[in-house]
Amino acid sequence: MSQVVGVFDSGIGGLTVLAALRRQLPRESFVYFGDTARVPYGTKSVVTVRRYSRQNTAFLRRFNPKLIVVACNTATAAGLDVVSEEAGVPVVGVIEPGARRAAACSRGRPTGIIGTEATIASRSYFRAIRAIDGRAEMWEKACPLFVPMVEEGRTADDPLVRAAIAEYLEPMRGRVASLVLGCTHYPLLKPALSEYLGPDVTLVDSAEEVAREVAARLDSDGLAEPSDAAGTMHCYVSDNPDRFRVIGERFLMAPLRSVMLVEPEDFFVAEPPALPRETA
């Protein structure tokens, strides 16, 4: 069996990253772990997020991955160094690729950054963008209502979504050149965000930037699958696979046929669960 690309997130949102990876790399095989029993990470302490990130990495290592993607802004901000230390393979987070894109789109105007409370408090995007452009001006805002709204299935034309966007983003309106979507749930709100901020504001979706970086890394390291390879996808969750499957199909924009529950007593076993034969 070919080596897989491992991906983990605090829950469902990282499926937007997985979707971008599958579009960019259709020949690669992916193992995704969603820590649905402990979601959300955005309100947890840094110490807790780092511990979870270490455990998630240990789980993915059982599948002998050739690269691991931290598809969670909070875990990237708080624990990317921990994952890099534990993984033993290349690691790509979601912040640096998004920051590079945002800096390129600034056009001398401020950049807006939205995310969970933990991501904004970490100032990871701020520091990453400033490392590229030392004079960059940024507006940062935590938007905690967006995640539950997305998971409830609320769409761009929902009045509650529109009200929340106006409440959070009014100070940025007419002032920013780009808006970093610093949470993997937020791409599902793109139409409403774009409508509110106007067509001149570039929405920076880190998922697309991550997919490009992973593709380049696999190619440069000689790890890309051959042209005749058939990519597969398997998802594992720490709680409620049925809910993950139903909601996750909106994020992935494709059927989720292979979703398996990781029981607590199995989380730290030496051998990984066997991959099933069916693929998505």
N, C-alpha and C positions, 0 to 999 in steps of 0.2 A: 504494500500500500504506500502511495506517495505521502510525503510529509504534508502536514496540514498547516494552515495559518490559524493560530488561535486568536480569539477575540473575546474580551469580557467587558461587561457593563454592570451597573448596579441593578439593572432590570431590563426593561423593554426598549428604552430609547436608543441604545447602541445598535439596534437593528437598522437605523437609518445609515449608520456607518457600514454595516454589513451589506446593505443594499448597494451602496456605492462601490464597495469592494467587489461585489459579484458582477456589477456592470463593467468595471474596469478590468477584472481578472476572471473571466468566465471559466478558465481551465483550472483554476486553483480549487482546492478543497478546504473547507472552513469548519472549525469547531467553535461554536459560540456558547459562552456561559453567561446567563443572566441571573444575578443574585437576588431573585425576587423575594426571598424570605427576609432580606435585610434592607430592601429599598425603602425610602430614598437615602442616598449617600449625602445629598446636598445639605441636610440639616445635622449630620453627624460631626463629631470632633475630628480633627486632623489625625489624632492618634488612632481612632477607630477606623477611619478610612484607610490608613496605612496598613493596619492589621488585616482588614478585609482584602486589600489589594494583594498582600502577600499570600493569603489563602487562595484567592482566585488564580493567582499565577501558579501556585503549586498544583491546583487541579488541572489547569491546561497543560502543564508539563508532562502529565501522564500520557498525553497523546503524541509526544515527541514532535512538537511544533518546530517549524523552521523560522518562525517570526511570530511575535505576539503584538496585537494591537490593543491598546487601552482605549476602548471606545466610550469613555466616560470622562467628561470634563472635570468633575470633582476628583475622581481617582487620579487623573493625569496631574491635576494641580497639586494634590496632596501626597501622591505616592508613586510618581513615575520613577523616581530614583530607586525605590524599594523593588519595583517590578524589574527594573534593569539589573539590579544586583542578583535577584533570584532566578531570572528567566534562563540565563545561559545561552540566549539567542538574541538577535536584534529585536528591539522594542520600538514601537512607534506610538506616540500619544496624539491627542487631538489638538493640543494647544499650539505647538510650534508651527505646524502647517497652516492653521487658520491665521495665526499672527502674521506670517509672511504675506499671505494673500491680502490681509487687511492693510498692511503697510503699503503694499503696491497700489491699493485702491484709494489711498488717502487724498491724493491730489492737493496736498497742502492744507486740507481741511481736517477737522476733528474726526475721530473714529468712535463710534458707539459700541459698547460692549454690554451684552445682557447675559445673565446666567443664573444659576442657583445661588443661594446665600453663601455657600461654602466657596464656590468658584470665584465669586466677586470678592469675597473677603480675602482670598488668597492673593489677589492682584496678579495672578499668573499671566493673564493676557496683557495686562498693562506692562509688566516687566519684559515680556517677550517682544512686544511691539517697540518699546523704548530701546531694547537692545539693537533693533534694526534701524530705528530712527530716533535718535536721542532728543529730538525736538517735537516729537509727536504729541498732539493734544488728544485726550480721551475723555469720554463721558461713560461712566460705569453705572449699571443699575441691576440689582437683584430683582428677579421677576418670579417669585415663588408660586404664583397662581397658575402660571402657564402649564406646568407639568400635569397637575390634576385635570385641568381642562382638556388637554390633549388626550389623556388616558380615558376620559369620559366620552370621547368621540366628538367633542365640540369642534365646529369647523369655522372657517374664516367669516362666514356670514352670521355667526351666532352673536347676539347683542352683548352677552357677557364677555366673549372674547374681545370684541371691539372696545368695550368699556375698559377692560383690563389693559389693553394695549395703549389706549389713550392715557390712562392713569400713570402707567410706567414710563411711557416714551415721550410725553408732551415736552419735557425739557430738551430733548434731542431733536425734535421736529424742526426742520429748516436749518439745522446747525451741523449735522454730521454728513460726511461723504460716504461712509460705509457703516454697516452694523454687523458686528460679529455675533453669530448665534452660538453663544457659549454654553449650550446644553443640547444634547442630541434629540430631545423632544421638539425643539423649536422649529426645525425645518417644516414640520407639518402646519405651522402657522405662517409660512412664507407669504401666501396671498394677502392675508390680512395685514401683516407687517409692511409689505411693499405698498399696499394701498394707502396705509396711514402715513408712511414716510415719504412716499412719492417715487417716481421712476428714476430720479437722479441719484438715489441712494442704493449702493451695492450691498446686497445681503451676502455675507460671507458664511458659507456653509462648510464647516471644517471637514465634514464627511467626504466631500469631493476632493478636497486637498489631501486628506489622509490616503485616499485610494490612489492618487497619483504618486504620492511618496512611497507607498508600499510597492507599487508596480516598479518604480525606479530602483528601489532597494533590492528587490528580488532579482531584477535583471542584472544589476551591477554585481551582485554576489553570486551570480550563476545558479540561483535557486528557483527560477521560474519554471513552471511545468511545461512540458513539450506541447507542440501545437495539436497533437492528437489526444491529449489528456481530457478526461471527462470530469469536470468539477463536481464536487458534492458539498452538501451542507448538513450539519447536524447541530441541533441546539439542546443545551442542557439548562435546567433551571433548578433553583433551590426551593421553590414552592409554586404551587398552583399552575401546572403546565397547561391546563385547559384555558384559563384566563390569558396566559401568555400567548397561546396560539390564536385566540380570537382577536385580541388587541394587536398582537404583533404583526398580523397580516397587513394591517393598515400601514405600519411602519416599513415593513419589508417590501410592500407592494407586490407580493407573491404569496402563494400558498405555503403554509408551514406544516409539512407532513411529518417531520422528525423532531419531536420535542420530548425530551426525557427528563424525568424527575431525579434529582440527586438527593437521596435520603441523607439526613444528618449523619447517621452512623456510617455512611459510605463516603463521606466527603474527604476523609483523610486516609482512605485505604490505599494500599501500595499500587494496585493495578486499576486502570481506568475501566469504566463500564464498556462492554463490547459495542462497537459501532454497529448499528443495524444495517440491513441490506438496502432498505428503501432510501432514496435520495430525493431532494427537492430540486 
